């Protein structure tokens, strides 16, 4: 089933933000907005639910901290205790200050890397993936708002988009959703 | 315009009076002789404390002369006597410095807002200006206490005692810096410079309100703020050596200035948040939205982590290298001050880390207030841990002097700050970034 969407292009992020709020206020459904850079507050304006990436990041951090503690405990205390600088390694807690940098680094390492990987998976990004943005100018200096035309009056919608300061408006017949 | 309510005025006056009376009692209760100390310790030990033995090996801090003296007899009691005589002075000093450092931290934060031309914060400028008003009375009081200590009216600074210095080669090597006149002249320069900046920054900010044409006064504020920050980071560092690190004149740490800076910075930012939330709850400052509170809470969170980073950097290197003259600093704190030393870490690091980590919680006022109160208490204990071990040693306890000193300076702080708030409109309407700040939304 083919569906109609409208692509409206903007050249300024503030204009785009106001346009998003206006279009949402008129109860149209915004499918997606393509930007050359992250626009602060755009997710809230579009009504996208709050990201849960931060929660995963916290959990990954906890995993990293646990890995660091178990690893250092095995390497430095259980497997091969040494007497370094007059501090014999017989107890993890007594030697803890020396392990803090590793605990910190692995917490950050796990949180950062796994969060990025999660983000890629969640955004359906992987190597050699074909780009999804409908207009290459969105990688340079244009912002593109994709509005679902649905059963609405296309002329009314395009005139509304024109009022919000769009520099270019295109009506697209979209084949079955490709993402 | 904000008007100081009678209740708040009365509250702060009562705090001051109670604190003042309590301090007088604290000073009056100091033991006058060794006999009194013996009596008190006997009573104390009867309550069941193995306190006596632990204290015997703990001199060294007050120079070498105790170690050389006879160990037996009254040497130990004399030592405790000196510590107990120091105690109200040290309590006064900790509280005076703590509230002064809040105002100083706010002053630095205020200057940074101008120097970085921050767009989010101008709606908070009047709160910051009001808090820095405490620098004047707080600075004068602190200067008097420093002068008394520097000239050995009390025994807070061992380097100020000529008898100790005569027997202590390490301090002798430092007398070109650590001497009474140098100490007091430096203090005058630091305080003078900070107060001068404070005076002109506030003056220009008020003038900008009256005459915003061409932003003439704003540009002046920008220039003096940038200049002040350069002056501040040097003088703050030296201030921390003079006013805090010199309590342990044998010991030194190269990042101490930063460490104290992190402490005063986070306390200052926390106080801005608390006072802003208080004013909002009273129906003032309707132009402050929860994004501003969010940003302040982010600073509270971030600078708490920064403080911990510096605390740990200082601790770990000294712990690892285990060099006797350095490591005594932490040994005293861990052996005699275990609870405040580790308790402060929980309050200043773990608590803000867990409470303020979630983005949504930073917008909830009561969360920020709760975290803020814990952070402020934690940093009071931080100052306490820096001052007390060298002045009262193992004879510490939170008694009437400590609580009274805090009440006295808290009352003075509230009185001065909220009276300063009434002096100007709560919105710095001439600031060129005001519109951006009002619409700040994240």
Interface residues (C-beta under 8 A of the other chain):
Chain A: X40 X41 X54 X58 X85 X86 X87 X97 X98 X100 X101
Chain B: X312 X315 X316 X319 X320 X321 X322 X357 X358 X359 X441 X442
